[in-house]
């Protein structure tokens, strides 16, 4: 008979919960949810060994356990520290944590460029959110920032090392999802950078997942670069039969056009766990080659946090299939808008077969009464009423 797992009581920001022994403070806080959960830029629950590098998840342990209630002398990384029975932790209720986290964000931004307006990660960038919550209004850094040349590390991925915060997530993805890692960290200290081995291309079928795990805009999708902004797109859940992965994805559409395909993510920005308990990684075929709505079975709108810029203009209240009422009937007092719905037949102008952009001059009556390709008169004739 299996030994019963121990359950520990831990208090985080004055909220007490029960968690299994071996749970980290960060995951215990995530069970509570909301602002109680510390931010994390390097930790990724689906990647073994991740965490302990960015220091954004630092918390204050004011009581170690029931057996040893002494506080820990320093702030600890919640992603690498396990809970003890009776532990008391402060996150947002600790002034020390807030002050140190502000310093960590300032450190992360020392070399990070302020190119959010042109970055494809804008609107879904974890560093952007963290800076908004904890960042200083201006930097104290006076030296020249480090810069790197953009590098294509395969047919589908472009590396902007200047934006990288060295979270190592992409390294863990290559180690744990692919059978041949060809990139890693080169050099040491402030010279450290991610690069491939002697300019080799990353061609593994699951390499696109490095884009999903990157918390900033260091790894971008070359098929989506500068095509659109995420807050202009409507994310929907979809699936297809795939012989390489589970085929459950999020499509980012505008109208009927699919601009990009990503793995489904949870509230912490990580890939969702599927019903079989496995992470929802997707293959490159689904991500980069299936860009038509007809390739997918649409399930419905993706659930988006109402505070996210991505939800702007797409949903009302809780995300679902409920559409807002059409105010047109109230405005027109029940009358049918025939002119609006059938403007071409009613007005006899702006005919569909007349392409105004192809006319050599301005469109006049002759354009619609006879030759659809004739402008009829020049600009001077029109102004003089000829």
N, C-alpha and C positions, 0 to 999 in steps of 0.2 A: 504494500500500500504506500502510495506516494506521501512524502512528508508535507504537511500543511504549510503553506507559505505564510510567513509572518506579515502582519499588517501594522504599519506605523501611523501614528497621528502626527501631523505636521501643521503648523499654523503659519500662514503666509499673509501678510498685510491684514492681520486680525481675523482671517477666515481659516477655520480648521477643517481639514479633510483627512480621510483615511486612504493611504496608498500602499501598495506592496513594497516590501523591503527590496532595495536595489534601485528604486526609482530616483532619478535625479531631481534636484530642486526645480529645474526648469520644466520638466514634464509634469511634476506635481502642480506647479503653478498653471500650466496649460489646462489641467483638469478643471481648475477654477475658471479660467478664461478671462477675457477682457484685458484691462490694463494691469491686472495682477501678474500676468505672464510677462517676464522680461523679454526684451527684443533679442534677436539672435541673427547675426550676419554670417556666421561660419558653421554653426551647428545645423545638422540636417538629420532628422530621426531615421530616415531610410538609408543613410550612408554610415557604415561602421567606421568608428575612429574619428568622425568629424567633431568639431567643437574645440574650445580652448584656445582660439587664436585671435578672435576679434575683440574680446573683452567687453562687448556691449551688454552681456547678460550678468554683469557683476551684481551681487546682492549682499546684504548685511545679515549675518547670522547672529542674533542677539542672545540666543540660547542654543547650545549645541545639542542637548538631549535631556531627557529626564534624569539619566544617570549622571551626566556631566553638564550641568546647566551653564557653564561658563561660556561667554561669547567668544566667537572666533576673532582673533586679533586683527585680521585684515578682511577686506571684501573678497568674496570667493566667486569663481565662475560657476554659475548655477547649472550650466550644461555638463559640468564635469564633477559636481559634488553631489553625492547621494544623501538622501534624507535619513535622519535618525528619529527614533521614537521620542516625541516630545519636543522636537526642534521648532524654534520660533525664528521666522525669517521676515525681513523687511525689504520690500522692493520700492514701490512708489511712495510708501510712507516714510522712507528714510531720506533725509536731506543729504546725507553723505553719499548715498547711491546716485541721487539726481545730479549732484555736483560732479562726481567722478564720471558719470555717463556723458555728461556734457563735454568733459575733457577728452573722453575716448572718441566722441564724434568729431571734435576739433582735430584730433590726431588723424582720423581716417580721411579728413578733408584736406590735409596738408598738401597732398599731391594730386588729389582728385580734381579734375577740371570742372569748371562751372559751365558745362555744355548741355545742361538739361534741355534747352529749347531745340537742340538738334539730335538728341540722343533717343534711340528707339526704345529705350527702357523707361523713358519718362511716363509717369502715370501709374507705373507698377513697380517702381524702384524702391527697394527696402531702405537703401541709404537716403533716398529722398524723403521718405516718411520719417526716418529716424532724425534727420536733420531738422525737419519741420517741428518735431516734438522736443528735441534736446539740443539742437545746434545753436551756436552763437550767431549774432547778427553779422559779425565780420571776423576775419581771420587775423591772428597776430603774427603769422608767418611772413617773414620778410625776404626769404631767399627764393631763388629760382626753382620752380617746380620741375620735377623730372618728367621727361617726355619720351615717348617711344613711337616708332613708325607703325602704322596699322599693318596687320599681317593677315593674309588669307591662309587659314590652317585647314584647308579642304575646300571642296566645291560649295559647301553650304554655310560655313562658319567663318566669321571675321573676328579677329582678336584686336581689341583696343586695350593694350597693356597700360596705357596712361590712366585708364579708369579703374584698373584692377586694385582690389584691396587685399589680395593674397589670402582669400578665405579657404583655399585648397579644395573647394567642393568639386570643381571640374576634374581635379586629380583623382579624387575618390570615385567619381563616376567612371572614369576610364579604367581604374583598377578593378572595380567591382562589377561593372556591367559589360565591359568589353574584354576580348581575349588577347588584345595586344595594345598596350599603352605606348604612344609615341610622343607624348608631351609631358612636361613636368616643370619644376622650379629650377631655374638656373641662377648661379651666383648667390651672393649672401648680402644680408643687411639691406641698405637702401638701394642696392644694385639688383636685388632679386627681381626676377621676371618670369612669366610663364612663356614657354616657347616649345616648339616641336624639335625633335631630334634631327639635326642637320636638315632643317627645312622640309621634313617629311609631312605629307598630308594626312589628316585624320579622316579615315575612310570607313570606319566601323559602322555597322548598321544601327547602332544605338548611340552614336556620337552626338546626335542632336539634343540629347538629354542634358548635355553640358550647358546649353542655352537656358533651359528651364531652371537649373539649380543656381545659376549665377545671380547673386543678389543685386548686382549693378549692371551697367551696360557694357561690360568688358567683352562679353561673348555675344555676338548678334547674329541673327538669321539673315544671310545674304539675300534670300528670296523675299524678304519683307522690308529690307532697309529702305527707309525714306518713302515707303509706299503709303503709309497712313498713320494716324494716331490711335492709340487703343481706346480713347474716350469717344472716337467717332465710330467705332466698330461695335457690333452687337455679338457678344459671345453666346454660343449655344452648345449644348451637349449633343454629341453624335457618336455613332459607332459604325464599324464595318467589320466584315470577316477578314482577318489578316492571319497569314500563316507564320508571321514573325513575332507579333505581340498580341495583346488582348484587343486592340483596335478601339478602345474607348478614349475619346479625345474631346477637346473643346475647339470648335470652329469659330474664327473671328471674321464675321461677315459684315459687309456693307451692301445692302440690297441682296442680290443673288450671287455676288462675287465673294469668294473665300480668299481673304488676304493672307491668313496664316493658320497653322494648326499647332496646338500645344497640348501637352498632357493636362489632365484635369488636376486642379490644385485645391488644397483644403484652406482653412482660415489662417493657417500659419505660412502660407506660400509654398508648401511642399506638395509633391505629387500625392494624390489621394491613394488610400489603401483600398484595394478592390475587395469584393465580397469573399474571395478566396484567401484573403489576408496578405496578398502580395502587393508590393508597390506598383503603381500604375504607370510604369515607364512605357514609352512608345518607340516604335522603330522609325528609321529615316524615311521609309517608304510612305508611311502614314503622314509624317510630318511635312515632308518637302515635295512629294510627288502627287498627292491626292488633294488638288486645289479646286475641285469642282464640287458643288453641292450635290450633284447627282452621284458622286462617289460614296456618299454617306447616308445613313439613316438618321434623320434629325429626331432627337428626343424632346427637346424643349430648352428654354432659356437657362443659362448657367446661373447658379446662385452667386450673387456678388454682394459683398459688404456694402451696405447703403452709404457708408462714409467714403467709399472709394470713388475716385474720379471716373472710373470705368462705368459706374452705374448712372452717370449723368445722362439724363434725357431718355433712358431706356425703360425704366420700370417705375411703378407706382407702389409705394408701401413695400410689403414683403414681395420678394421676387416670385413670380409665378406666371400663369397663363392668363391672368385677369387683365383685360385691356381697359384703359380709361374710357369713359363715355364720350361719344362724339357730340360736340356742342353745336354742330351745324344745324340740327333740327330746331334747337331753341333759338338760334340766331335768325333763321329764315321763317320761324313760326309755322313749321310744318310744310312749307312750300318746297317743291322739288327743284333743285338747282340745275335745270336743263341746260342753261347756257354754260355753266361751269363744267358739266359732265360731257357735253357734246359740242364743244366750242368750234370745232372744225366744220361741222355740218351747218351750224347756225350762222356763223359769221362769214363763211365762204372765204376766209383769208387764212394765212398760215397753213396752207395745205401741206399734207405730209410729203407729197412728192416733190415739193419745191424746197430745195436746199439753199437757204439764204447765204450760207457761207461760200457757195460756189458761184454766186452771181458776181459779175465784173463791176457792177455799180449798185446803186440803191434799188430796192424793190418798189415798183409802182403798180398801177392797175393793170398794165399790160402783162406784167409777170403772172398774174392770176387769171386773166381773161383769155389768154392764148398760149403763147410760148412760155412754158415754165422756166426756161433758161435765159429769157431775155429780160434785161433790166428796164427796157423801154426808153428811158431818157437818162440823161446825165444829171448830176446834182444841180446844175444851174437851171435846167429846164423845170425841175421839180419846184425849186424855190420861186420861180417866176410864174408858176401855174400853167406852163405850156403843156 
